[in-house]
Amino acid sequence: MTIINHAQYFITTFYKFTPIADLAEFKLFLENLAVETNTLGLIILGNEGVNSTIAAKTAEGLESFKNTLLQKLGLQSILFKDSKAESAPFRRFKVKIRQEIVTLGTPELIPKDEKNHHLTPREWNHVLKSEKDILVIDTRNWYETKIGTFKNAVNPRTDQFTEFPKFMEENNYDKKQKVLIFCTGGIRCERGILELQRQGFNDVYQLDGGILNYLNEFPNDQFDGECFVFDHRVAVDQDLKATVRYNLCPHCGQPGDIPVDCKRCDAATLICDDCEKINWKNITCSKNCAYQLELHPDRKGEKQAVSF
């Protein structure tokens, strides 16, 4: 029996806090490496390290990128969270230089230890199942949490990660309580745990490698739903495969799964539940069609590209 592998892109998500002195030189190195390995994706680069999701058309190309990057950084290993997809999660390769490789507004908070109160997925699972008096907090943005999160997790409903410190300050949680925090791939928690420790939380732990690392080991367990990702896959399911349920809502850009047939051009698309409540959004496939429908209610337009 022949097994056909339909995956066309090999993807990895990773980060590393490690000093990088010459950002311009390192940016050029990454751009050249991407060309050599036929790699697409986005890398956030700063003096404090790297944060990235990339994709290559071959497993060999991705492994070459990883190994060459490790050599350049002088490291033995990085926790790479791997997955596959049948279509490109990115259209191009880009490197962005920023002050923080994950923005919390606290560039002075840089992890000094390799593991600051990390729990492996197995340890995380054990705590969730065996301990009762714990506070589990989702550090991601509100639209990420809509499509999936851990059972009984607190949703801060933040628009961006920079709001997380204020949320913790204003809610006056017991600083002696055991706190577990998590995010997509782990990097937000690396900074978030430092902020919580600065606020006086001592019994606080982070999920090593985030949701992506957890689902790799424990699909269909304590995490419900799908995991939002910041690329064209929109989300990954419990098996780390690109979602077949969600698409980015053409009106607001958030994940949506409500089907709509555009009244102006008859194109099919998916919108989010928030936009479904708004009359002009729940009958059109794009902002342009909504505008044209308002101008000419009885006139049909050229069908827009189907978005799912």
C-alpha positions in Angstrom: 0.0 0.0 0.0 1.4 3.4 -1.0 1.1 6.3 1.4 0.9 9.6 -0.3 2.1 12.6 1.7 0.2 15.7 0.5 2.0 18.1 2.8 3.8 20.7 0.6 5.2 23.0 3.3 7.2 22.1 6.4 6.7 24.7 9.2 8.4 25.5 12.4 7.7 28.1 15.1 10.6 29.1 17.5 12.1 31.8 19.6 15.3 32.3 21.5 16.4 35.0 23.9 20.1 35.4 23.1 22.3 38.5 22.5 22.6 39.7 18.9 25.0 42.6 18.5 24.9 43.5 14.8 21.3 43.4 13.8 21.9 44.6 10.2 24.4 41.9 9.6 22.2 39.2 11.1 19.2 40.4 9.0 21.3 40.0 5.9 22.4 36.5 7.0 18.8 35.4 7.5 17.7 36.8 4.1 20.4 35.0 2.3 19.7 31.8 4.2 16.0 32.0 3.3 17.0 32.2 -0.4 19.4 29.3 -0.1 16.8 27.1 1.6 13.7 28.3 -0.3 12.1 29.4 3.0 9.1 31.8 3.6 8.0 33.4 6.8 8.5 36.1 9.3 11.4 36.6 11.7 11.3 39.3 14.5 14.8 40.2 15.3 16.2 42.3 18.2 19.3 42.7 20.3 17.7 40.3 22.7 17.1 37.4 20.2 14.8 36.0 17.6 11.1 35.1 17.3 9.7 33.4 14.2 7.5 31.1 12.2 8.9 29.9 8.9 8.0 27.4 6.2 10.0 25.5 3.6 8.9 23.4 0.7 11.1 20.5 1.7 12.0 19.0 5.1 15.6 19.1 4.1 15.3 22.9 3.4 13.8 23.5 6.8 16.4 21.4 8.6 19.2 23.2 6.8 17.7 26.5 7.9 17.5 25.3 11.5 21.0 23.9 11.7 22.6 26.9 10.0 20.8 29.3 12.4 21.9 27.3 15.4 25.5 27.5 14.2 25.2 31.2 13.7 23.9 31.7 17.2 26.4 29.3 18.7 23.7 27.2 20.2 23.2 23.5 20.6 19.4 23.5 20.4 16.2 25.6 20.2 12.7 24.2 20.9 11.3 24.1 17.4 7.5 23.5 17.2 7.0 21.7 13.8 3.9 21.2 11.7 2.9 20.7 8.1 0.5 22.3 5.7 -0.7 21.7 2.1 -0.5 25.4 1.2 1.9 28.2 1.9 1.4 29.8 5.3 3.3 32.9 4.0 3.7 34.6 0.7 7.2 35.9 1.2 10.1 36.0 3.7 10.6 39.0 5.8 12.8 40.1 8.7 11.6 42.9 11.1 13.9 44.5 13.6 12.3 45.6 16.8 13.2 46.6 20.3 11.4 43.7 21.8 11.0 40.3 20.0 7.6 40.0 21.8 6.2 43.4 22.8 5.1 43.8 26.4 6.4 47.4 26.7 9.1 46.2 29.2 12.3 45.8 27.2 14.2 45.6 30.5 12.6 42.3 31.3 14.8 39.7 29.5 14.9 36.1 30.6 18.2 35.4 32.3 17.6 31.6 32.9 17.1 29.0 30.3 14.0 27.7 32.2 12.1 30.0 34.4 9.4 27.9 36.1 8.6 26.0 32.9 6.2 23.0 33.0 6.6 20.4 30.3 3.3 19.4 28.6 3.2 16.3 30.8 3.8 18.3 34.0 1.2 20.9 32.8 -1.4 18.1 32.2 -0.7 16.6 35.6 -1.2 19.9 37.4 -4.5 20.7 35.5 -5.9 17.3 36.4 -4.7 16.8 39.9 -4.7 20.3 41.6 -7.9 22.3 42.3 -6.9 25.6 43.8 -5.0 27.0 40.7 -5.4 30.0 38.5 -4.9 29.3 34.8 -4.5 32.4 32.6 -4.6 32.7 28.9 -2.1 35.5 28.0 -3.2 35.8 24.4 -5.4 38.4 22.7 -9.2 38.0 23.0 -9.8 37.0 19.4 -7.2 34.2 19.8 -9.1 32.7 22.8 -12.4 32.7 20.9 -11.6 29.6 18.9 -9.8 27.6 21.6 -8.3 27.6 25.1 -7.5 25.4 28.1 -10.4 24.2 30.2 -11.3 26.7 32.9 -8.7 29.2 31.8 -9.2 32.9 32.6 -9.5 35.1 29.5 -8.2 38.6 30.2 -9.9 39.9 27.0 -6.9 42.0 26.0 -6.5 43.5 22.6 -2.7 43.3 22.8 -0.1 41.7 25.1 0.9 45.1 26.5 -2.4 45.2 28.4 -1.6 42.0 30.3 0.4 43.7 33.2 -2.5 46.1 33.9 -5.0 43.3 33.8 -3.1 41.4 36.5 -2.7 44.5 38.7 -6.4 45.5 38.5 -7.8 42.1 39.3 -6.0 41.8 42.6 -5.4 38.1 42.5 -4.0 36.3 45.6 -0.3 36.4 45.1 0.1 33.3 47.1 -2.1 31.3 44.8 -0.5 28.9 42.2 -0.7 30.6 38.8 -0.3 28.9 35.4 0.1 31.0 32.3 0.2 29.9 28.6 0.3 31.3 25.1 0.7 30.0 21.5 4.4 29.1 21.3 5.7 30.1 24.7 7.4 33.5 24.1 4.8 35.8 25.5 4.9 33.8 28.8 8.7 34.2 28.9 8.1 37.9 29.4 4.8 37.5 31.2 6.2 35.4 34.0 8.9 38.0 34.7 6.2 40.7 35.0 4.2 38.5 37.4 7.2 37.8 39.5 7.9 41.5 39.5 4.4 42.1 40.8 5.0 39.6 43.6 3.7 36.3 42.2 6.1 33.6 43.3 4.2 30.4 42.7 3.8 31.0 39.0 4.6 28.6 36.1 4.5 28.8 32.3 3.8 26.1 29.7 7.0 25.2 28.0 6.6 25.7 24.2 3.0 26.9 24.6 -0.1 25.4 23.1 1.7 24.2 20.0 4.1 22.1 22.1 1.2 20.8 24.2 -0.9 19.7 21.3 2.1 17.8 19.8 2.0 15.6 22.9 -1.6 15.8 24.2 -4.2 16.4 21.4 -7.8 16.3 22.5 -7.1 16.4 26.1 -7.2 19.6 28.3 -7.1 22.1 25.4 -10.5 22.7 23.8 -10.9 23.9 20.2 -8.2 25.1 17.8 -5.1 27.3 18.2 -5.0 30.6 16.4 -1.7 31.3 14.5 -0.5 34.5 12.9 -0.2 33.3 9.3 -2.4 32.2 6.4 -3.4 28.9 8.1 -5.5 31.1 10.5 -5.5 28.3 13.1 -4.3 24.7 13.6 -6.5 21.9 14.9 -5.7 19.3 17.6 -3.4 17.5 15.2 -1.5 20.7 14.3 -3.0 20.6 10.8 -4.3 23.8 9.2 -7.9 24.5 10.1 -10.7 23.6 7.7 -13.2 25.4 9.9 -12.0 29.0 10.1 -11.0 31.7 7.8 -10.1 35.3 8.5 -13.2 37.4 8.5 -13.0 39.8 5.5 -14.6 42.6 7.5 -12.5 42.6 10.7 -9.7 40.1 10.2 -10.6 37.9 13.1 -11.3 34.1 12.8 -14.7 33.3 11.5 -16.7 30.2 10.6 -20.1 31.6 9.7 -20.9 31.1 5.9 -22.2 34.0 3.9 -23.2 34.3 0.2 -22.5 37.9 -0.9 -25.7 39.7 -1.9 -23.7 41.8 -4.4 -21.4 39.4 -6.1 -22.6 35.9 -5.0 -19.2 34.9 -3.6 -19.0 32.6 -0.7 -17.0 33.5 2.4 -16.8 33.0 6.2 -17.3 35.8 8.7 -17.0 36.0 12.5 -19.8 35.9 14.9 -19.4 39.6 15.8 -19.7 40.7 12.2 -22.6 38.4 11.7 -24.7 40.6 14.0 -24.2 43.7 11.8 -26.6 43.9 8.9 -24.3 45.1 6.1 -21.6 42.7 7.1 -23.7 39.6 7.2 -24.8 39.9 3.6 -21.5 40.9 1.9 -18.1 39.2 1.3 -15.9 42.3 1.6 -15.8 46.0 2.5 -15.8 46.9 -1.2 -18.9 44.9 -1.9 -20.6 46.4 1.2 -19.8 49.9 -0.1 -21.0 49.1 -3.7 -24.1 47.5 -2.4 -25.0 50.6 -0.5 -24.5 52.8 -3.6 -26.3 50.5 -6.0 -28.6 48.0 -4.1 -30.0 46.5 -7.3 -26.7 46.1 -9.2 -24.7 42.9 -9.2 -20.9 43.1 -9.3 -18.0 40.8 -10.4 -17.6 37.9 -8.1 -14.8 38.3 -5.6 -12.3 35.6 -4.8 -13.7 32.8 -2.7 -11.9 33.1 0.7 -12.2 29.5 1.8 
